[in-house]
Amino acid sequence: MMLARVADSLYWIGRYIERAEHVSRLAAVMLNAALDVGAGAAQTSRIALAAVGAHDAGRADHAYEAARDLSLDREEAGSVVACLAMARENARQVRDQITTETWEQLNMLHLRVNGRAQEEAFDDDPAGFLQGIIADLHLFKGAVDSTLSHGEGWRFLLIGVYLERAQLIARLLEACFSDRKSPPVIEPIALMSLLRMACALEPYLRVYTADINPRFILEFLLFDEDFPRSIRFCTARIQALLEQLSHQAGAGRSDALRLAGRLDARLKYADVEEVEASGAGTLLAAVAGECAQIHEAIYETFVAYPLELSLPG
C-alpha cells in the first residue's frame, strides 16, 4: 500500500489542478460575456462569482477586475495562481512518484503564472492568458494519463480530479437553478455562458441541437453518462476508482466506497422531473454535501491511519 503522505499529495494535486482549470474557464467566460451589453452579461458575471463563493453584487459589474482577481490574487486561496502554487508544492513533495513529463509541465506553468511579467501578460491579452493556462492544464492531464503507471498513485490523483469536478459543477448549477440563491437563469446568453463554464456547449448541442433550454441543461450536466464533466459521470468514476483502491488496500467495503456508491445510485436512478418537482437546489446541495463526506471518508480510510498502527509492536 502506498504511503499515506504520498496518497494525500497526489489526491490534492488532482483537486488543485481541476480547480485551477475551472476558475480559469469561469474568468474567461465572464470576460467574453462582458463584451455584450444586456442582462445576459451581468447574469454571467453573477453566476461565475457565485460559483466560487463570491456573492458581492458589486463585483459582477466589474468583470475585468473580478476576472483578474480570480486569476492572479495570491491572497485568495481559490485563485488560479494560488491553486497552481499548491499543486506544484504537492508535486514537489512526491517528485519521485511522478514522471518527468508531468513535473516539467506543471513546474513550467507555475513559473509562467508567477513570473514578473504575468500581470502585464494578463492585461495585454486576458483571454489569451487564461486560454493558455487551460491548454497547459489539458497537457498536464494528458501527461498524467499517458506517462504515469495506472496504479494507486494515478487513482488517487484522478479521485481528486473527479471529486473536485463534481463539487464545482454542483456549485455552478446551484448558482443558476437553486431557488435559495436568486431567480433561475433563463437569459439565453447566460445559459450559453453556463454551458461554456462547464466546457459543455458543443457536447450539449450535439445532443439537444440548438435548443438552449434550462431543463435540458440541468439534465445534461447532472445525468449524462457520457459527458466527462457531468456529475453523474464523475460519481461513477469516483466509485470505480475507490473500488479498485479498496481492493488493493484490503479495505473491503470502506466508508468511502459505500458513500460513493450511494451518491452514484442517487444520480443513476433520479430523473429531471423529480428534480424539478422537489427543486434542483435540494439535489445539488445533497451532491455537494455527500462529496464532502466522501472526502472525509477517503482521509479516514487511506490517509489518517490510527496512531496505534504507526507505532512499533
N, C-alpha and C positions, 0 to 999 in steps of 0.2 A: 504494500500500500504506500502511496506517495506521502511524503512528509506534509503535515498539516499546513505549515507556513508556505510551502510551495503551492499547494492547492488553493490556499487563500489568495496568494498573489496572482495566480493565473485567473482565478474567478474574477478578481477586481480589474484585471486588465480588460477582460471581456466587457464588464459593466461600464468602465470609463470610456472605452473606445466607442461603444454603442451610444453612450450619452453625448459624446463629442460630435459624432456624426448627426445625431438627431437635432441637437441645438444648432449646429451649422446650417442644417436644412431649414429649420424654423426661421432663423435670421435671414437666410437667402430669400425665402418665400415672402417674408414680411417686407423686405426691401423691394422686391419685384412688384408686390401689390401696391406699394406706396406710389408707384408711377401712375396709377389710375386715380381718378377723382371720383369719390362717391362713398356710399355706405359700405361697400364691399371691402375697400382698402382699410378703413378704420376697424371693421369687424375682424379682418385678417390679423391685424396687429393685436387686437384684444385676445383672439384665440391663441396666438403664439405666446403671448406673455402669460396668459392664464395657464397654459400647458406646462410652463416652467415655474409656476407658483408665484408669478409677479402680477398682482391684481391692482396695481396703481393705474387708474384710468388715464391719468395724465401722460404716462409713458407711451400709451397707444397712439397718441397724437404726434409723437416724435419718433417715427420708425427708424430713421437712420441712427440716432443716438442710442435707441434701445438695442438695435442690432449690433452696434459697436460694443456696447457693454456686454451683451451675451457672448460676444466673440473674444474680447480682449481684456476684460476686467479681471485682474489677478486676485482681487479681493473677494470675488464672487465664486463660491465653491462649485457652482454649476456651469460656469462659463467654459467655452471651448478650450481656452488656453489652460485653465486650471485642470480640466479633465485630462488633457493630453499630458500635462506635467505629472499627474498622479499615475496615469497608465505607464508612462516611461519609468517612473520610480519603481513601480511594482515589477516591471520588466527587468530593470537593473538588478533587483534583488534575486531574480531567478534566471539570470543571464545564461547559466549553464544548462537550463532546462528548455530553452527556446533556440530556434535556429538563427544563424547569422542573418538570413534574409528578413526574418520578422523583426529582429532587433534593429538592423540598419534602417528599415523602412520607418519604424516608429521613432527612432532616435533622430533621423533627418527631419521628420515632420515636427517633432518637438522643438528642435533647434530653429527651424524656419519660423514658427509662430512665436518664438521667444527672442528672435533676433532684434537688433536695434532698429531695423527698418520695417518691422512688421506693422506698426501703426500707420506709417506712410504708405505701405503697400495696401492696407485696407482702405485708406482714404482715397487713393488713386483709383482703385477698382474693387469696391467691396464685394460685388457679386462674383468676380473672378477669384478673389481671395478665398471666399467661402467655398466655391465650387472646387477650387484646388485642394482644399482640406478634405472635402468629401471624397474626391477622386483618390487622394493618397490613403484615406482610411479604407476605401474599397481595395486598394492594392495590398494594404496590410492584412485585411481579412483573407484575400486571395493567397497571400504568402502563408498565413496560418493554415489554411486548408490544404495547400499543396506541398508544404515543406515540413510541417510538424507531423510526427507519428500520431496516428489517430488512437491514442491510448488515454490514460487517465487525465493527463495534463490538458490535452486537447478538449476533452469532455468538460472539464471544469471551466475552461475558458469559454466554451460555447454555452454552457449553462448561464454564465454571467451575461453573455450577449442576449440570449433569448429571454431571460428573466427581466433584464433591464428593458428590453424592447416591449415586452407585454405591458409593463407598468407605464412606459412612456406613451404607448398608443392608447391605453386606457385613460390616461390623464388628458390626452389630446381630444378624445371623444367626449370626455366629461366636460371639457371646456365648450363643446359645441352642443351637446344634446342632454346635459343634465339639467333638469328643471330647478335644481337648487342653486345654480350659478346665475344664469341670466336667460332671456328668451332664446329658444332654439335657433340655430343658424339656418336661414333659408335663402339668403342672398346668393345668387349663382356664382359670383366672383369669389365670395368667401368659401363656398362649398368646393370650388375647384382648387382654391388655395389649401383647404384642408387635405384634399387628396394629394396635393404636391408635398405637403408637410410629412405625409406618411409614405412618400415615394410611391404613390399608388395610382396616379392619374391614368397612365397608359394601361396598366393591368385592369383597372376598373372599366375603362372604355371598351376594352376587348370583351368584357362580359356583358356590360349594360349598354353598349354603344354610346350615344350622345345624351342619354337621359341622366342628367345630374340631379338626382333625387335624394333627399336626406335619408329616407328609409333604406334605399339601396346602398348608400354609402355606409350606413351603420351596419347593415347586414354583411357587406363585403369585408369591412375592417374587423368585424367581430368573428365571423363564422367561416370565411372562405378557407378551405382546406389546402389550397394550392399556393396561395399568395404568401410569401415568406414573412411579410410584416403584419399579417392578420393575427389577432390574439389567439385564435384557435390553432393556427399553425405553430405559434410559439409554445403554447401549453403542451401540444403533442410532442414537440421536440424536447421540452424540459422533462416530461415524463419518460421518454425513451432514453435520454442521457442519464437520468437518475437511476433508472432500472439497470443500466449497464454498470454504473458506478457502484450501486448497492451490491450487485452480484460480485464484482471484483473485490470489494472490500469485505464481503461476507456479512454485510449488514442486514441481510434479509429484507423484509418489507419495512424499511425505515419510515420514520415520521415524514421525512421529506418526500419520499416516494408516495406515501399514502395521500399527503396533501396535494401533490402534483396530479395524481390520478383523479382525485375528487374534483379539482378545478377543471381538468381536461374533460371529465364526464359532464360537468355543468354546462360547458360550452358545446360539447358534442351533441347533447340532447335538447338544448334550448332552441328556440326559433324566434325570429324577429317579431312575430305577432305578440308573443308572450312578453318580450322585452318592451315593446311599445305600450302594452296594456299596463304593466307594472311600473313603467318609467325606466328609461335607459340608465339613469343615474344609479338605480339600485344595483343592477348587474355590474356596472363599471366600478362602483365602489367596492363591491364584493371581490371583483378580479384584483383590484389594487391591494385590498386587504389580504387576500389569500396569497398573492405573490410575496407580500411582506412576511407572512407566516412560513412560506417555503424557504425564504432566505434564512430566517432564524433556524429552521429545522436543518438546513444544509450545514450551518455552523455547528449545531449540536451533534450532528452525525459525523461530519468529516473534518471539522477544524478544531472545535473546543472540546478536546478529549478530557474526561475526568482526570483530576490531578493524580489519583492513585495509579492510573495506567501509565503515567510518565515516571513513576518512582521505581527504583530497583526493587526486586522481590526480596 
